[in-house]
Amino acid sequence: MSHVNPDPEPERTTGLEPGGGVPPGETPPAESSMPEAGPREPQARSRGWAKVPMTLILVLVALIAAFFLVYALVLIL
């Protein structure tokens, strides 16, 4: 990847005083864009829960509920 200097060249930029200053009332030159700068493209995210983790969670919840149901029945009887 080649590196590009993002700063404007003072010799070729209009509106600059010697030394690179900007006179009063003059808009400073904009920076040139850098291909390496800026946020990266976000990766596509999956929507919702995957089937396997959701199934495992539901099975775990069912086992815990069954345990407490059996425990309550043992206490009653």
Contacts in CASP RR format, 6 or more apart in sequence:
PFRMAT RR
TARGET T0000
AUTHOR 0000-0000-0000
METHOD contacts of the structure
MODEL  1
MSHVNPDPEPERTTGLEPGGGVPPGETPPAESSMPEAGPREPQARSRGWA
KVPMTLILVLVALIAAFFLVYALVLIL
1 35 0 8 1.000
1 36 0 8 1.000
4 32 0 8 1.000
4 34 0 8 1.000
4 35 0 8 1.000
6 31 0 8 1.000
6 32 0 8 1.000
6 33 0 8 1.000
6 34 0 8 1.000
6 37 0 8 1.000
7 31 0 8 1.000
7 32 0 8 1.000
8 29 0 8 1.000
8 30 0 8 1.000
8 31 0 8 1.000
8 32 0 8 1.000
10 16 0 8 1.000
10 19 0 8 1.000
10 20 0 8 1.000
13 29 0 8 1.000
15 22 0 8 1.000
15 23 0 8 1.000
15 26 0 8 1.000
15 29 0 8 1.000
16 22 0 8 1.000
16 29 0 8 1.000
17 23 0 8 1.000
22 28 0 8 1.000
END
